Amino acid sequence: MENSQGALDNNSVRESVDGAANWENIQMQDTELATKQLQDANGGVKSSESLLTVNGKVYDVAPFLDLHPGGPDLIAEHLNGKDVGRLMKGLDEPGAHAHSKAAMKMLEQFLLKDLTLSEKRVEEPQKSEKKFQVDLTKPLVPQVGYLGKDYDEWVHTPIISKESPRFFESDFLESFTRSEWWTIPLVWGPLVLWLEIRALKLGVPLEKLLPAMLLGYGMWSILEYFLHRFLFHMKAHTYWTATAHYLLHGFHHKHPMDYKRIVFPPAFATPIVYLTWLFVKAIFPDGFSHSVFGGVMLGYIVYDLTHYFLHFGNGFTHQLRHMKRYHLNHHFKVQTEGFGVSSEVWDWVFGTLPANYRSELSKKD
């Protein structure tokens, strides 16, 4: 992650400071000066108690605290304190997380004031070709296809906001694009129950019902991986492929904290569910196909609820915290790896385990 453009070159200043303690004192003085200048600019009244200083710039992150993918506590301990530019590079503290370029771009949404402390650098104007700009105040789906080859970079530069962008001009179509998390068990839970009861009525012995369900659950696990890797992350450069990708999964990477678009809306999921049923029915005989498919749907319910929790829940066990970090690593650091959501086993099997997790495993070995 590169330092923000500004007058204070932290690296050069650090080289001129004798000792880490002096360096820390200078950083603290910089932040105090920045905060004082901010107070002066606002008539002596601080506009927020949630000020974060990064590379000489002050950000009001109050609107972002509850939306921070790692939870608010990770930011709160660094508010109104020393400059955390190096910390956000993964330096200075054991276990510090190196933030991605996408994360730094998100931070710019909350820039309060540029308080760099020496002369501003003057850059020569660069000529650039005119590119299509998406208007976020208008329905997005009809626009994204015009991005062409720039679509991939655009869709993987997230916007953090509680506001839910509009997809379609039509209110009818728009109504199908949002879902509360509880609609997943409400819609698909009764289907799982019906499938298992139906399997019993068609002659599946009770002692074979659970093994058949577990087989279906395992089938969902690998289906989840392949759908995410090859369909949801397909390459999209034309108008129609970009539009299709945005509707399938791209919107989630662009707006990862849009809480009504985390779980898959039942209306959009129904075609995939039906095709999966036809596949299972073609492999297994009546009765067993019902029980296996019930396991598939149970796996889907667990997946979607897990996915929602990983974005908005606070992990209360070591495993849940690990899963949250693993999934957010996919969102904000390496989108081409770490496709498993409810399980990372298939990333391990098929070689898409992120490099930082591979190194952790090698150290354990």
N, C-alpha and C positions, 0 to 999 in steps of 0.2 A: 504494500500500500504506500503510495507516494504521499509526501507531505503536501498539505494544501498550499496553494500559491499565496504567498504573503511576504511581509517584510522580514519577519523574524525567522531566520534560518536556524532551527534548533540544533542541527548537527554541528554547524560552525561555531555556535555559541558554546556548545558543550565541550568542543575541543579546546576552547580557551579557558575553561573552568578547571581549577585544580581540585579534584575530589568530587565524589558523588553527592556529598552532603551539600556542598556549595551549589552544585547544579540543581538540587532539589529546592534550595532556598530561592534561587533565581526564578525557577518555574513558579513557585508560590507567589513571589513578588509580581511576576507577569500577570498572574491570574487576579491578584488583588487590584492591580492597576487597571486591568481590563474591566473588572466589576465596578470599580470607582468611576471609570469613564462611562460605563453603561448607566450608572445611577445619575451622573451629571446630565447625560443625554435625556433622561426621563424626569428631570426636575428633582433629582435627589431621591426618587422613589424607585426601588428595584421592582421591575415588572413581574419577576418570577423568582421563586426560590429553587428552581430546577435548572440552574445554569451549568452547562458542561463546556469546559474549555479544551479545544483540540487544535494543536498547532497554531496557537495565537488567535483563534476565532472562538467566539462565544455563541453557544447554541441554547435556545430555550426548549428543552426536551420535555417539558411538562405534559404536552399532549401525547408524547410517545411512551411514557413510563409504563402504562398498563398494556401497551401493545408490543413492548420489547420482547422479541422471541425467546430470550433467555430469562425473562422475568424482570420485574422492576428493581429488585434488590441489587442486581449486578451493576445497575447504573447509579442507584441512590447513594452507594458508598463513595462515589467519586464526584458528587455534585458540589458545586461551589468550592472546589478545591484546586489542586495544582493541575497543570496541563497534562492531559492523558493521551497526547499524541503518540508517544512511544509505547504506552501500554496497549493502545489499540493496534499497534503493529505486532503485538505478541512479545514485547520486550520488557525487561526490567523486573517482572514478577513471575515466579514459577507458576506454570499452568495458564499464563495469560493467553487469551485468544486473539489470533491475528485476524483482524476484520478484513473482509474482501472489499474490492473496489465497489461492488454493488452496495455494500453496507455504507461505505463512505458517501456514495451518491445519495442514498436515502437520508443521511444525516444533513445534507445540504438543504433539505426541506425545512429544517428548523433553525437555520442560520438567523441569529438575532442581529448581530452586527460584526463587521470585520474590524477587529481591534489590533491589527498587526502593528508592531512597534517601531518600524523604521521606514525608510522611503519605499514606495511602491515600485515594483518592477514594471517596466514598460515593455510589452511584447509587441513584436511586429505583427500587424494584421495578416492573417492567413487567408488565402483564397480557398473556398470550399464550394463543392457543387451543391446546388439547391436540393434539399431532401424533403420528402413528405413529412409533415408534422401532424401527429394525432392530436385532435382537439378533445381534451378530457371532459369538456363540458357537454359534449354531444354523444349520442349512442356510439359505442366503440366498435361493435362487430362489423358494421359496413365499412369502417375506416381501415382496420388493421391490415387488410390484404394489400393496400396500396404501399405499404412499407417495403415490400419486395425483399431484397437481400438484407435490408436493415432490420427486418422483423425480429430475427433471432436475438440480436443485441438489445432491441427495445423491450421485448417481452421478458428478458432475463435481467432487466434493471428494475427492481421492485419499487412500488410506491406503498408507503406505510400510511394508512389512513383508516379511520373508523367509517368514513363515508363509503358507500357502496356505489360504484360507477354504473351507469346505465348501459345496457347492452343493445337494446332495440328501441326503435321509435314506438312500436306497437305495445300498448299496455298488456295486451293478451299474451304476446310472446315473452315479454319481460317477466310476467308473473311465474313463468316456468323456470326461471334462471336462479331463483333463490330458494333455499330450504333451511329450516331450523334443524339442529342436530337430532332432535327427538323424533323427527319424521322418519328416520331410518329404521329404528326398531318398531315404530308404530306401523309403518307400511309393510316392511319385509318380515318382521317377527311372526305375525299370524300365518304368513306363507310357509315359513319353516315348520311351524306346528302342524299345519294342514298336510304338508308333504310327508312328515313322519307318521301321522295318523293314517294317511292314505297308504303308505308303505306297509303298515301292519295289516290293513284291510285286504291288501293284495297278496298277503301270504308271507311277508318277510318275518322270520322268527324274531321274537323280542331280543334274544341274545345276539343276533346279528345286526340289530338296528344301530347300536352304538359304533361298531367297527365300520359300518357303511357310512355313517355320518363323519367319522374321523377321516375316512378316505376322501370324502368330499371336501372336508376342511383343508386337507393337505393339497388337494387339487386347486382350491382357491389360492393358497399361498403362492404356488408357482404361477398361476394365472395373473395374480396381482403384480408379480415381478415383470412378466412379459408384457402385459398391458402398459405398465408404467414406462418400461424401458423403450419399447419399440413403437407403440401407438401414441402414448402421451408425450413422448419426446422425439417424434418423427421430425425430419428436416422439412422446413416449410419456407419456400422462397417465392411461390407464385401467389396470386390473389386468393385462389380457392383453398390451397393447402394451408396458407397462413390463417385464413378465416376459420377453417375446420379445426386447426390446431388450437387456436385461441378459445374456441367454444369447448373443446375437449379438456384442455388442461392449461393452455397458455395463460388464461385469465388468472389462474391460481398462482402462477409464478409472478405475474405482474402485480397482483393485489393479494399477497399471501395472508393478510390479516383481515380480509373481508369475511366476517364470521358467518354470513349467510350463504357464502359460496365455498365453504370448506367441504361439506359433505355433498355427494353427487345427487342432484335433484332427481327424485323418482321418475319423473317424466322422461328425462334424458337417459336414465339408467335402464329403463324398461327394454329398449331394443337389445342392449348387451345381455341383459338377464335372459331374454327369450332365446337369443342365439346360443347362449351357454346351456340352456335347458335342452335345446335340440341336439347339441353335441353330446351331453351326458346321456340323453335318451337313446342315441344311436349306439352307444357303447354298452350300456347296461340293460338288462331285461326289466320289464315292468315291475314295480315294487322296489327293487334295488335301485333303480334309476331315481325314484322319488326320494329315497333315503339319502343317497349320495348327493343329489342336488340340494336337499335340505342342509347338508353339511357345507356345501359350497356357499349357500346363501347365509348361513351362520357365520362363515369366515368373512364374507363381505360386510356383514353388520359389524363384526369386531374390528375389521380394518377401518371402516369409515368413522366409527366412534373413537378408535385409537388415533386416527389422523387428526380429528378435531381436538382431542386432548393434547396432542403434541404441539399444537399451535397455541392453545389458550389455557391449558392446565399447568399447574406447578407440580413437577414430579415429586412425589412423596416417598419414593424408594430409589435406591441407586440405579436399578434397571430402568425405571421410567425416566430418570434424569439422563441416563445414557441414550435412551431411544430418542429423547427430545433433541439432544445435542446432535445425534446422528442425522435426524431428519432436517434440522435447520442447517446443518453442514451442506446438505443437498440443495437447499433453497438459496443460501446466501454465499456459498463458497465454491462448490464444484457441482454444477447441475448435471454433469455427464456421468456421475457415479452416485452410488448410494441410493438405488431405486427402491429398496425394500422399506416398507413403512411399518407393517405389523411384525416383520421379521427381517433380519439382515442376512439370513443363511444363504439365500440365493445369490446375493452380491458376492459372498465368499466363494460359492460354487462356480459362478460364471465370471469371476475376475473383475467385478465392478465395485469392489470394496475400496473406499477412498484411501488415498496414499497415507494420510495421517493415521488412519485406523490400521492399515497394514503394518506400519512401523510400530504401532503399539503392540500388535500381536507378535511381531518378531522379537521385541524386547522381552515379552513374557516367555517366549520360547527359549 
